[in-house]
Amino acid sequence: MFRNILVHVKPCESSSPHESAAVAVAKVHDARLTALATLRDVSMLRLLFRSGSATSTARIEQSYDLAAAAERRFRALAEAAAVSYDWQVAEGDAAEVLGLVARYHDLTIVEQTDLVADEIGFDVPETCVLSSGRPVLIVPYAGHFDHIGRSIVVAWNGSRQAAAALHGALPFIDRAEKVLVLQGRERVSYPSITRWPRLDMGAAIAARGVSVAVEPIGTDDADAGPAILAAAARHSADLVVMGAYGHSRLKEWVLGGSTRHVLLHMAVPVLMGH
């Protein structure tokens, strides 16, 4: 089960759906919740301006005022749900900070990037997933998601990434009313294995006492993203579980096609593992 959950909180006065979702998940799982605000502009100011300059001091104070406003509105969310939390503020790039702090938590919850309005950083979800080594729940920036994990779609292809996501999602899966395993082409190659044992993720999940169905994804890996989201809509899923694919190049993360598509077009929360 989840005992320590991290949620990224934007340093502003308006709340986001992922924050109320984090409070709801923490309450259901009786988890300790850490709310972390990141101040990227402050770290930049400290690097660019001489310590104590009027310009940097005023702007740093303004950033901390916004963080204080964020803590007040988050406190209202948490107190309304009777959820205790620990408030923290870090100065630095949100993606880098979260990728580090996530390693100390069972689950990290972040917001899907809004390409139009986001000022925190466009790479927060993907960097957190690909660099932390921990499961990350990404919540769409629009909508209400107070109930997550009743109906789950698991995208499964036998890969290490899919396994990381699925096992990171087990606390959700164990509480689910129904799970659909969307079976893709197995991404494993072991020439030394001449006779394979039975590999059945549907049976493995059913052994946990969960109602499970299996259906083929019906497409190649390159088109898996749209197929995963279509299955989630078709089955009224409130959570998608899938591996995240990507690699680091020149200190930037290059995403696989299905991962990128889901991050851009998700309509329900997605738990990813890498």
Steps between C-alpha positions, in 0.01 A plus 500: 500500500597864467638639826691804377355709217658808344297763318640794305320825586519801273602823676184693414159583647287274276476127564544223243313170462806293587519658844149397604567160338812461716303578815235245400759229429678568829174471691399170337840346565551660841831634373733771617487785250786733415404814309797656321509840333791578268635849433697486177519878462658541842790270421554686172496835679756384752728396216451813290497781758736596779373388839296772667429708188168685509377334181570146611375554855164638389440225246607226742261637762222500240569135416488400865175694542351290219628184667335609824172556315532153349552350845187673632277365223655154523446502876130568438480199266678271743310613810166458323591135437661450843832414335826596671787625291853632512566825312835558330648762268800444273688745282586352162368353178178311576586201282842450658375551855208260458712237328720498810238528776276238336761236583410541868128438449273210402310710247540845348205695362550777243288692254490437127681778318274771362691609191313833491499611863775311678775716649663235718670310221388290206697190599389441858295178453736325262818595687350390831397163354819428310752622757348407838471122473167525683134484388355836402128579476434770240162672531342696212507877548125523438224300667412351839663178618390428854467126435802335341551128453153347498528403132856456374650439158848344512706524180716188510774385262733311732763774507696619803324837474154342498597284797621806692170677437283201586677417824503866597123502449425190710346700787247634247453162330433319828210740571360506145152383407624389160825491303549470126839373382563643157740244357758627254782324321747373756811721505735227617772310316695216660660279233629261767146405605394211274185405689299778658299466821142629505492879524153632584465840665123465512536188713761668718264789577201269547701310762489815711120467520428769242242476220708510180446474126759484221473628146759554226610853434455433129774731375876537473703673770523816289120545517454375854434843651167566323396137555566523875297819538219360283481190721490718812206695358322187379520335840433819702835463673603752763867395494746386234817313598782484246874498459677819395756472222778746438870565531728784598682695230706810575329533840152494339254213500391369162163327533362202314202566274234328711624667819495843338152449356351396833665789687356746250149358459408329828149553634541286815789465745791288379747319722832452326813310592841477337 
